[in-house]
């Protein structure tokens, strides 16, 4: 008898008295088992010997309210298992029951092995190229057990360090990939690089603390499986937006020693990482993908949800034949119309907070989570359930507020307490500093600063209305770059994407990047691309381009970190990391995506600038206000909470905001609501040197703390040991009304020489 055919049937000892507690959990001297399958005629719990592959199969009792359940005596932590479901075979109705397929527990906490994308894991018969052998689809006769991962019962009892609970007004999010962050980090031991333990290594923690970020946002760490089309090309889903399990951490990010010890050690390493980061005061936010799974469309593999109850877990049309609905662009959409699926999502989130110590979540394509069959609503039970849950409402909830379905752009429409990625901020800031500057450098005109000023002020036009109007500017997660798109350096080095490494003939990735290569495609940030071989004086071009690109990057970073809202940085942007022009590196588990820590002097200069900017933001609340402005003096101050001035120092006229004339302007914020210093930020959004008469403010001197034309903060008299609370006497001081000169496309930041109070 072959390995996968070895099995024995045993009786379930008794019903599970807690059958609504889904999944497999230790209870006394045995296991409580419960799994949802509303259309199955029988579900078996299959205990797997990890050495021989043999199975003991238990017929579960039920269904009670669609739940199959039982109590099995004598089993506990470390049990490897899966499910097999019997039921009708009717692909046109979305029914793919096939007893030959071992299925992962949707609530499984631990995971052993990985999915081998091969014909055996498909419920229907496919050829060696994974295409169906016939239509209508025929059930496969091969056993998938040796080719699918196994669920494993694990323990999460050791105590974690308390959550830091960083307030939103102090939060700076740092988006990173667990593997890519430390894969090349020299201070991390080779056996820990690219792992959970590597992220928790003292070198990683020290870097994060010295940088000044408060919260790491990890690209998906839910267990994943690669899409068949990537496997065919020899690529992987590096980013991880291809979820296999909503409860299990991805095993491949654990150290080799942990993987060798098994799923419990993987869980322990993950939880240990979270605890160590908490001890350093750093929050851990997970990028989570509840909108779709790795099972693709109806012609995809049957690994878990599809084999248990596809019409329950996936959104489908109501007619016959029934077609799967795809508002995610991945082949399937999780069915948030169904109460059992809503429970699955909420149960998963609570588990990651309560058992794994997570401090928040960023929801991929979150508009899908708020969809009924007739479209998105901010009052969807999934969204309201998160905000009302006593555990989840205490952590950070961040929506990517769009999907690819009809009415999919929902920025600003999520309820309290959600924050949202603000794509309006991203596009506006890139336009002002890059694509507009490219137009001006080419002798064409550019728009004014009206929308740019709105983004600086917290995007009240987006977040000041609807069911989420109480959230204030903190609801706006401001970003210029994210994992998806050009890196910061590449925004300033490429006018066009260069994604040939993805093996899709450069068709993938966005063409709408609002980037500016400053005159030479790809030079400096990557190998020179598209340079005419007859061009002799590349060196001369490069000498002009290098400082221009560095200044543009600093403009983008400084704008991000003085804007009202919650900022997000992408790992490596603080020192000009490149992806060589690839703006869709989702499948690049390679040096394209891994951070290169061998920094040039220019990169070190930019790192110092970002550290200083973050220190300034942390020390001076006027640089991070978290209430919408009135433009008046509500605290009895002698200046308004926010005011705008033109280049000649006079108040900005309303009628010029839309004109090119407004691209040189000043933003003054009062520090009196915080008993702190006033902040004056001066912008030159043109390609010429410009003189500006500094605002009078409240009449005290201005201390210059940044010029984006500086190579690094030391050029302005700032020590490399940053203390932004005490501004040294070496800093340049200007009197109100002094005339200053700004380099082309640059910005200055000034703070008042004294702290202010509501009495002025």
Secondary structure, DSSP 4 states (H G I P E B T S, - for coil): --GGG-EEEE---B--TTTTS-EEEEETTEEEEEEE-TT-SEEEEEEE-TTT--EEEEEPEEEETTEEEEEEET--TT-EEEEEEE--EEGGGTEE--TT--B--TT-SEEES----SGGG-SB-B-TTS-BSSSS--B--S--GGGS-EEE-----SPPPPP----GGG-EEEEE-HHHHHTT-TTS-GGGTTSHHHHTSHHHHHHHHHHT--EEEES--B-B---HHHHHTT---SS--SBS-SSSBPGGGS-HHHHHH-HHHHHHHHHHHHHHHHHTT-EEEEEE--S--TT-STTS--SSHHHHHHHHHB-B-SSSS--B--SSSSS--B-TTSHHHHHHHHHHHHHHHHTT---EEEETTHHHHTEETTEE-TT-HHHHHHHH-TTGGGSEEEE--B-SSTT-B-TT-PPTT-EEE-HHHHHHHHIIIIIHHHHHHTT-----SHHHHHHHTT-HHHHSSGGGGGG-GGGEEE-S--SSS--HHHHTT-SS---GGGSSTT-SS-S------TTSTTTTTSS--S--TT---HHHHHHHHHHHHHHHHHHHHHHHHHSSSEEEEETTGGGT---TT-S-GGG--STTTS------HHHHHHHHHHHHHHHHHHH-GGGS--S---SS-TTS-SS-SEEEEETTSSBPPGGGTTSGGGGEEEEEE--GGGTSEEEEEEEE-SSS-EEEEPP-TTSS-EEEEEETTSSSGGGGT--SS--TTS--TTS-EE-TT-EEEE-SSEEEEEEEEEE--TT-
